[in-house]
């Protein structure tokens, strides 16, 4: 199959399926009868402008630029976490997120807007966000998830 035909199939797959890795992309291509080397898939994804974004379930998935133009609440949360959060700590049913001065408000707003049922609400100071978790929420798991999204230790 030539490059243009392979990329047409790849575009269809990225629009239709939540593909989380290049291996998943290769498997989906193979299921459609398209054999592609990992380097070829990587090059195709790069040249098509595909990037990993949060899917509907919160997991990172490959999407094409036209599919990611309007930032949804999870994308907005990811952006705020990566941009502003410097640490995340859990205590009981509370999370404490630290930010640079004057950056807590956008993080709190993004957390509230994401609609995570584990987070009941937030309070923002200047450089600190306190998130109140639901009684049945696993504070450590939520903190770990937010740490990963913020790329902090």
N, C-alpha and C positions, 0 to 999 in steps of 0.2 A: 504494500500500500504506500502511496506517495505521501509526502509531508503534508500537503494541504488536506488530503482526505483524512489522514490520521488526526490532524488538528481539529477538523470538523467534528469527528467522533468525540475527541477530548472535550470540546466546547459543550456538546450535548450532555456528556457525562457530568461535567462540573455543574451544569445548570440543573440536573435532575437528581443527583445523588450527593449525600454528605460524605465525601471522600476525605479521610483524615490524614493520609500519608501518601507518599509517592508510591509505596508498595501497593496501597489500595487503588491508586490511580492505574498502575500497571495491571493489576488483577482485573479491574473493570474494563480496561482496554482489551485484555486477553479474552474476556468473556464475550466481547463484541467481535472477536476474530482479528484483533490488531496486536501483533507482537511488537514490543518496543523495548529497547535496552534502557536501563535506568538513567544513563546519561542523556538519552534522547528525550525521555519523559521530563527530566529536569530542565533541559533546554527548552522544550515546548512550553512548559509551565512558565518559565521565565519570559520567553518571547511573547507569550499571550498576555503577560501582565498578571497572571494568577497570583494570588497571595492567600495566606492562611488568615482566616477571620473566625470569630466565634459563630458557631451555628446556632440553631434554635434551641438545642439542648445544652449549650454552653461549651461544647467541645470545639477545638480548632478544626476547621475544614477548609479545603481548597475552594476558592471562588474566583471568578473572573471579575475584572474591574466594574463592568456594568451591573453586576449583582451586589456590589458593595458600596455603591455611591451614597445611599441614604443610611447614615449611621443609626442603627437601632439602639435600644436601651442596653443590650449586652455589649455592643461595640463601644458605646459611650462609656460604660463601666470599665471595660478593658483599657480604653485610652486614659481615663482618669487614674486608674490604678497604676498603670505603667509610667505615667507622667509625674504623678504627685506623691504616691505612697512610698515611704522610706522604711516602715516597719509595721508589722501586724502582730498583736498579742491577744491571747484569749484568757479570760478569767470568768469562771462560772458561765453565766449566759450573756456575757458582754465581750465585745471585741474592742480593742483600742488600736486605731490606725493613726500613725504619725505621718505628717507631711511637712514640707517647708512652710515658713510663716505665710499666712494669708491664702493657703491652698486647701484647707479642710472643707470649705463649703462645696466646691465642685465635686469632691469625692463623696461627701454625704448625699448630695443631690443625685449623683449617678447610682449610688447604692440603693437609695429609695426608689429611683425610677426603674431599676432592673427587675423589680417584681419577684425577688427571691423570697420564697415563703419562709425560709429560715431566719430572715432579717425582718423584725417587726418595725423598726424605725431607727433613725440616727439622730445624733446631736453633734453639731459642728462648732468647734471653737476656732481659734486662729490657726493652730497647727496640729489639732487633734480631733479625730472623729471617734465618737463612741457609738457603736452599733449594738442595739438590744436584740438579742436572739430569742426565737420562740422557745418555749420550755422543752420541747422535744428535739431541738436542734443540737447537733454535735459541734460544740464551739471549736474544738481543735480541728475538725474536718473543714469547717467553714473558713477558719483562719488559714489553714494550709492551702485551700483553694485560692483564697485571695492573695496569699503570698506568692503562689506560683504565677498568678495573673499579673501581679505587680513586679515579678522577677526580683524579689528581695528574699533575704535569708530569714 
